Amino acid sequence: MEYKINFSWDDEAGVWIAQSDDIPGLVLEGGSLDALIERVRFAAPELIELNKSPAINSFYFSVERHEKVLA
């Protein structure tokens, strides 16, 4: 089973946010993308097991960051 995890930058809060429609309960935030990916590596398998979801074959990461342009 492949699980998609979305990473997005919240400019207002100044943090990265990770969430997934495929993994119920996965909502994490972190100050750096690298640190957040590391947290997801540990949290996702635990949540998958707790939700009794199919075993992990792979993760698919989607990363978005939108910059505000001041005119």
C-alpha positions in Angstrom: 0.0 0.0 0.0 1.2 3.5 -0.9 0.4 6.3 1.5 0.4 10.0 0.4 1.5 12.6 2.9 1.2 16.3 2.1 3.6 18.8 3.5 2.7 22.5 3.3 4.1 25.7 4.6 1.8 27.8 6.8 3.2 31.3 6.3 1.1 32.9 9.0 2.2 30.4 11.7 5.7 30.0 10.3 5.6 26.2 10.4 5.5 23.2 8.1 2.4 21.0 8.4 2.1 17.3 7.5 -1.2 15.7 7.0 -2.6 12.7 5.1 -6.1 11.7 3.9 -4.7 8.1 3.8 -3.5 8.0 7.4 -6.3 9.0 9.8 -4.9 11.1 12.7 -1.7 12.2 10.9 -1.5 15.9 11.5 2.0 17.2 12.6 3.8 20.5 12.4 7.4 21.5 12.7 9.7 24.5 12.2 11.8 22.8 9.5 10.9 20.4 6.7 13.7 18.0 7.6 12.6 17.7 11.2 9.0 17.2 10.2 9.8 14.5 7.8 11.7 12.7 10.6 8.7 13.0 12.9 6.5 11.6 10.1 8.8 8.6 9.6 8.1 7.6 13.2 4.5 8.6 13.6 3.0 7.3 10.3 3.8 3.6 10.9 2.4 3.8 14.4 -0.8 5.4 13.2 -1.2 2.9 10.4 -0.9 0.1 12.9 -3.3 1.7 15.3 -5.8 2.2 12.5 -5.4 -1.4 11.3 -4.6 -0.2 7.8 -2.7 -2.3 5.2 1.1 -2.5 5.7 3.3 0.2 4.2 4.9 -0.5 0.8 5.9 3.1 0.3 5.2 6.8 1.2 4.6 9.4 -1.4 5.4 12.9 -0.2 3.9 16.1 -1.7 5.5 19.4 -0.7 4.0 22.8 -1.3 5.3 26.2 -0.3 3.7 29.4 -1.6 5.5 32.7 -1.1 3.6 35.9 -0.6 4.7 38.6 -3.1 4.4 42.1 -1.8 3.6 44.7 -4.5 
